[in-house]
Amino acid sequence: MGPEAVHWTCPDARRPVTFAFPMSLDVAGRRCVVVGGGPLAAAKARALVEAGAEVVVLAAEPTAALPEGVRHVPRGYRPGDLAGAFVAVVSGEDDPDVEAAWQEAERERVLLNVVDDVPHCHFAFPAVVRRGDLRVAISTGGKAPALAARLRRALEAQLGDEYGRLVDLLGEVRSAALPRSVPFEEWARRWQAAVADHEALAALVAAGDVDTARDRIRASVTGEAAR
């Protein structure tokens, strides 16, 4: 499925869902509810826990190991379970009352995702390549999740762990260069120049030559490379 798109309208009045507005959500410390106890539910719960959410899993008898840090309620969904939640996910593995969950999510202003049921989704989970703080999300608007997964695997083969370390290095140089001493347009141009050969920078990081990579980035950002 594609990236998150938020809208609060009744199901029968909605335009075709395309999840056209991409965003990244901060769920740290927020209550998130996952309905279901199978592998899909466990995967969604794990992703939310890793993002810092306070996760409640509703499942009578989980068939997959739940990640540490979740609170398990040993029953299925009941109306009222979504009150106070920020995000809710219904896996569909335990035959829940999807329509009731949708109506409650609409009423309580909860962002809801029902796996493989696009009309009952406020957002969709993209296929994501994760390398440290680097996130590459792939969306097909909910139409072709298998293709998104395949493209994710292709990108995972191209983007090694050095890209996560490169993001950290870029953040380090950026923090040291703030506050900026040039207009924003010049600042943006220098950063574009700094990452123009990102493959070479990533190769330096992978080889352990972080100092050279740092010096190249700093030279571009300070304007030294232009002299």
C-alpha positions as CSV (number, residue, x, y, z in Angstrom):
1,M,0.0,0.0,0.0
2,G,1.0,3.6,-0.5
3,P,1.8,6.4,1.9
4,E,-0.5,8.0,4.4
5,A,-3.4,10.2,3.3
6,V,-5.9,11.7,5.8
7,H,-9.5,12.5,5.2
8,W,-12.6,12.5,7.4
9,T,-15.6,11.8,5.2
10,C,-18.3,9.2,5.1
11,P,-17.4,6.0,3.1
12,D,-20.3,6.3,0.6
13,A,-19.4,10.0,-0.1
14,R,-15.7,9.5,-0.7
15,R,-13.8,9.9,-3.9
16,P,-11.6,6.9,-5.0
17,V,-8.8,6.4,-2.5
18,T,-5.3,7.1,-3.9
19,F,-3.4,8.0,-0.7
20,A,-2.0,10.9,-2.7
21,F,-0.5,12.9,0.2
22,P,2.7,11.4,1.5
23,M,3.8,12.1,5.1
24,S,5.8,10.6,7.9
25,L,4.1,10.4,11.3
26,D,5.5,10.9,14.7
27,V,3.9,8.2,16.9
28,A,6.4,8.3,19.8
29,G,4.5,8.1,23.1
30,R,1.1,7.9,21.3
31,R,-1.5,5.2,21.9
32,C,-1.8,2.9,18.9
33,V,-4.2,0.0,18.6
34,V,-3.6,-3.2,16.5
35,V,-6.5,-5.6,16.1
36,G,-5.5,-9.2,15.3
37,G,-3.0,-11.8,16.5
38,G,-1.5,-13.2,13.3
39,P,1.8,-12.5,11.5
40,L,0.4,-9.3,9.8
41,A,-0.8,-7.8,13.1
42,A,2.5,-8.7,14.8
43,A,4.5,-7.0,12.0
44,K,2.4,-3.8,12.2
45,A,2.7,-3.8,16.0
46,R,6.5,-4.3,15.7
47,A,6.8,-1.4,13.3
48,L,4.8,0.9,15.7
49,V,6.8,-0.2,18.7
50,E,10.1,0.5,16.9
51,A,8.8,4.0,16.2
52,G,8.2,4.6,19.9
53,A,4.4,4.1,20.0
54,E,2.5,2.8,23.0
55,V,0.9,-0.2,21.4
56,V,-2.1,-2.2,22.4
57,V,-2.9,-5.5,20.6
58,L,-6.4,-6.9,20.7
59,A,-6.4,-10.6,20.0
60,A,-8.1,-13.5,21.6
61,E,-5.4,-16.1,20.9
62,P,-2.3,-14.7,19.1
63,T,-0.8,-17.1,16.5
64,A,2.4,-15.0,16.1
65,A,4.8,-13.8,18.7
66,L,4.0,-10.3,19.7
67,P,7.0,-7.9,20.1
68,E,8.2,-6.8,23.5
69,G,6.7,-3.6,24.7
70,V,3.1,-4.1,23.6
71,R,0.1,-4.5,25.9
72,H,-1.9,-7.6,24.9
73,V,-5.7,-7.6,25.6
74,P,-6.9,-11.2,25.2
75,R,-10.0,-10.5,23.1
76,G,-11.1,-9.1,19.8
77,Y,-12.2,-5.6,19.0
78,R,-15.1,-4.0,20.8
79,P,-16.7,-0.6,20.1
80,G,-14.9,1.9,22.3
81,D,-11.4,0.3,21.9
82,L,-10.2,3.1,19.6
83,A,-11.0,6.0,22.0
84,G,-7.9,8.0,22.6
85,A,-5.9,6.2,20.0
86,F,-3.8,8.1,17.4
87,V,-3.4,5.3,14.9
88,A,-5.3,2.0,14.6
89,V,-4.6,-1.1,12.4
90,V,-7.0,-3.9,11.7
91,S,-5.2,-6.9,10.3
92,G,-8.4,-8.8,9.2
93,E,-6.9,-12.0,10.6
94,D,-9.5,-12.5,13.3
95,D,-12.7,-11.6,11.3
96,P,-13.2,-8.3,13.2
97,D,-16.2,-6.0,12.7
98,V,-14.5,-3.7,10.2
99,E,-17.4,-1.4,9.6
100,A,-17.8,-0.8,13.4
101,A,-14.1,0.0,13.7
102,W,-14.3,2.3,10.7
103,Q,-17.3,4.2,12.1
104,E,-15.5,4.5,15.5
105,A,-12.3,5.8,13.8
106,E,-14.3,8.4,11.9
107,R,-16.1,9.5,15.0
108,E,-13.0,9.6,17.2
109,R,-10.7,11.0,14.6
110,V,-8.4,8.0,14.7
111,L,-6.2,7.2,11.7
112,L,-7.3,3.8,10.6
113,N,-5.7,1.2,8.3
114,V,-7.5,-2.0,7.5
115,V,-5.2,-4.5,5.8
116,D,-6.2,-5.2,2.2
117,D,-9.4,-3.1,2.5
118,V,-8.6,0.2,0.9
119,P,-12.1,1.8,1.3
120,H,-11.8,1.5,5.1
121,C,-8.3,3.1,5.2
122,H,-7.4,6.7,6.1
123,F,-3.7,5.8,5.3
124,A,-1.7,3.1,3.8
125,F,1.6,1.6,4.9
126,P,4.3,2.0,2.2
127,A,7.0,-0.5,1.5
128,V,10.0,1.0,3.3
129,V,13.7,0.6,2.9
130,R,15.3,1.5,6.3
131,R,19.0,2.4,6.7
132,G,19.3,4.1,10.1
133,D,17.4,7.4,9.9
134,L,17.1,7.1,6.1
135,R,13.7,6.0,5.0
136,V,12.8,5.3,1.4
137,A,9.0,4.7,1.0
138,I,7.5,3.2,-2.1
139,S,3.8,3.7,-2.8
140,T,1.5,2.3,-5.4
141,G,-1.6,4.1,-4.1
142,G,-2.8,0.8,-2.6
143,K,-3.1,-0.8,-6.0
144,A,0.0,-3.0,-6.2
145,P,1.6,-3.8,-2.8
146,A,3.4,-6.8,-4.3
147,L,5.2,-4.5,-6.8
148,A,6.1,-2.1,-4.0
149,A,7.6,-4.9,-2.0
150,R,9.6,-6.1,-5.0
151,L,10.9,-2.6,-5.6
152,R,11.8,-2.3,-1.9
153,R,13.9,-5.5,-2.2
154,A,15.7,-4.1,-5.2
155,L,16.5,-0.8,-3.4
156,E,17.7,-2.7,-0.3
157,A,20.3,-4.4,-2.5
158,Q,21.5,-1.0,-3.8
159,L,21.5,1.0,-0.5
160,G,23.8,-0.5,2.1
161,D,24.1,0.4,5.7
162,E,26.7,3.0,4.8
163,Y,23.8,5.2,3.7
164,G,22.4,5.3,7.2
165,R,25.8,6.3,8.5
166,L,26.1,8.9,5.7
167,V,22.8,10.5,6.9
168,D,24.3,10.8,10.4
169,L,27.4,12.4,9.0
170,L,25.4,14.9,6.9
171,G,23.3,15.7,10.0
172,E,26.6,16.3,12.0
173,V,27.9,18.7,9.4
174,R,24.6,20.5,9.2
175,S,24.4,21.0,12.9
176,A,27.9,22.4,13.0
177,A,27.2,24.8,10.1
178,L,24.1,26.3,11.8
179,P,23.0,29.0,12.0
180,R,23.5,29.5,8.2
181,S,25.4,32.7,7.2
182,V,24.0,32.8,3.6
183,P,20.5,33.2,2.1
184,F,18.4,30.1,2.0
185,E,18.7,29.7,-1.8
186,E,22.5,29.6,-1.5
187,W,22.3,27.3,1.4
188,A,20.1,24.9,-0.5
189,R,22.4,25.1,-3.6
190,R,25.5,24.2,-1.5
191,W,23.7,21.2,0.1
192,Q,22.8,20.0,-3.4
193,A,26.4,20.2,-4.4
194,A,27.4,18.4,-1.2
195,V,25.3,15.3,-2.0
196,A,25.7,15.4,-5.8
197,D,28.1,12.5,-5.7
198,H,26.4,10.6,-2.8
199,E,27.7,7.3,-4.1
200,A,31.3,8.4,-3.7
201,L,30.5,9.7,-0.2
202,A,28.8,6.4,0.7
203,A,31.8,4.5,-0.6
204,L,34.1,6.5,1.6
205,V,31.9,5.9,4.6
206,A,31.7,2.1,3.8
207,A,35.5,2.0,3.6
208,G,35.9,3.7,7.0
209,D,37.2,7.0,5.6
210,V,34.7,9.1,7.4
211,D,37.1,12.1,7.8
212,T,37.5,12.5,4.1
213,A,33.8,12.3,3.5
214,R,33.2,14.9,6.3
215,D,35.8,17.2,4.8
216,R,34.2,17.0,1.3
217,I,30.7,17.7,2.7
218,R,32.0,20.6,4.9
219,A,33.9,22.2,2.0
220,S,30.7,22.2,-0.2
221,V,28.5,23.6,2.6
222,T,31.0,26.4,3.6
223,G,31.6,27.3,0.0
224,E,35.2,26.3,0.1
225,A,34.7,23.9,-2.8
226,A,33.9,26.9,-5.1
227,R,37.2,28.6,-4.5
